[in-house]
Amino acid sequence: MKHLILVIHTSVQQELADHLRTLEYISGFTFCQIEGHGVQIDGDPFLSARDKVVGYTPRARVDILLEDADVNRVLDSIRSATQGIAGRGIYWVTTVEQNGHL
């Protein structure tokens, strides 16, 4: 099992949620609101005027548990999405050693 973590700009959160709901091999996902802090590049097309003024970028973290074979399918699907999601975030994948219900 794998843990796919995405960090996206909040401007595409709804589009990503709608897209993920169409993928039958995703049983669920979680969004957490986060703030992106760091050196901001003036030429970054994803920074709004608001982001530049307040000094951070509103982002959402998305956590998805997936079977190993589904990770690349999900990533390829997001990359090819036509809703403006591609290029709007970063991701990483970790191995889940144990999972279950409490």
C-alpha positions in Angstrom: 0.0 0.0 0.0 1.2 3.6 -0.8 0.4 7.0 0.6 0.1 9.6 -2.1 0.5 13.2 -0.8 -0.3 16.1 -3.0 0.1 19.8 -2.2 -1.9 22.0 -4.5 -2.9 25.7 -4.8 -6.4 26.1 -3.3 -7.6 27.6 -6.6 -7.8 24.0 -8.1 -9.1 22.2 -5.0 -12.6 21.7 -6.2 -11.5 20.7 -9.6 -9.2 18.1 -8.1 -11.8 16.8 -5.7 -14.3 16.4 -8.7 -11.6 14.6 -10.7 -10.6 12.2 -7.9 -14.2 11.3 -7.3 -14.4 10.0 -10.9 -11.6 7.4 -10.4 -13.1 4.1 -9.3 -9.8 2.9 -7.7 -9.9 5.7 -5.1 -12.1 4.9 -2.2 -11.6 8.3 -0.4 -9.2 11.2 0.2 -8.6 13.9 2.7 -8.0 17.6 2.2 -6.2 19.8 4.8 -5.8 23.5 4.5 -2.1 24.6 4.7 0.0 27.7 4.0 2.9 27.7 1.6 5.8 29.9 2.9 9.1 30.5 1.2 10.8 32.6 -1.4 8.2 33.8 -3.8 9.1 34.4 -7.4 7.4 37.4 -9.0 7.1 35.4 -12.3 5.2 32.5 -10.7 1.9 32.4 -12.5 0.2 30.6 -9.6 0.7 33.5 -7.2 -2.2 35.9 -7.0 -2.0 39.5 -5.9 -3.3 38.4 -2.5 -0.6 35.8 -2.2 2.1 38.4 -2.9 0.6 40.9 -0.3 0.1 38.5 2.6 3.4 36.7 2.1 2.1 33.1 1.8 0.2 31.0 -0.6 -3.0 29.2 0.4 -2.6 25.5 -0.4 -4.3 22.2 0.3 -2.7 19.0 1.2 -4.4 15.9 -0.2 -3.8 12.5 1.4 -4.8 9.3 -0.5 -4.1 5.7 0.4 -3.7 3.6 -2.7 -2.8 0.1 -3.8 0.8 0.1 -5.2 -0.4 -0.5 -8.8 -2.8 2.5 -8.7 -0.3 5.2 -7.8 0.9 5.9 -11.4 -2.6 5.6 -12.7 -3.8 8.4 -10.4 -0.8 10.6 -11.2 -1.2 10.1 -14.9 -4.9 10.9 -14.7 -4.2 14.1 -12.7 -1.4 15.1 -15.2 -3.8 14.7 -18.2 -6.8 16.3 -16.5 -8.3 19.1 -18.6 -9.6 21.1 -15.6 -6.4 23.1 -15.0 -5.0 20.8 -12.3 -1.8 19.8 -14.0 1.2 21.9 -13.1 -0.5 23.3 -10.0 1.2 21.3 -7.3 3.7 18.8 -6.1 3.5 15.3 -4.8 5.4 12.5 -3.0 4.7 8.9 -2.3 5.6 6.9 0.8 5.2 3.3 1.7 2.5 2.4 4.2 3.7 -0.3 6.6 0.4 -0.8 8.3 -3.1 0.4 8.1 -6.6 -0.4 9.4 -9.6 0.9 11.2 -9.8 1.9 14.8 
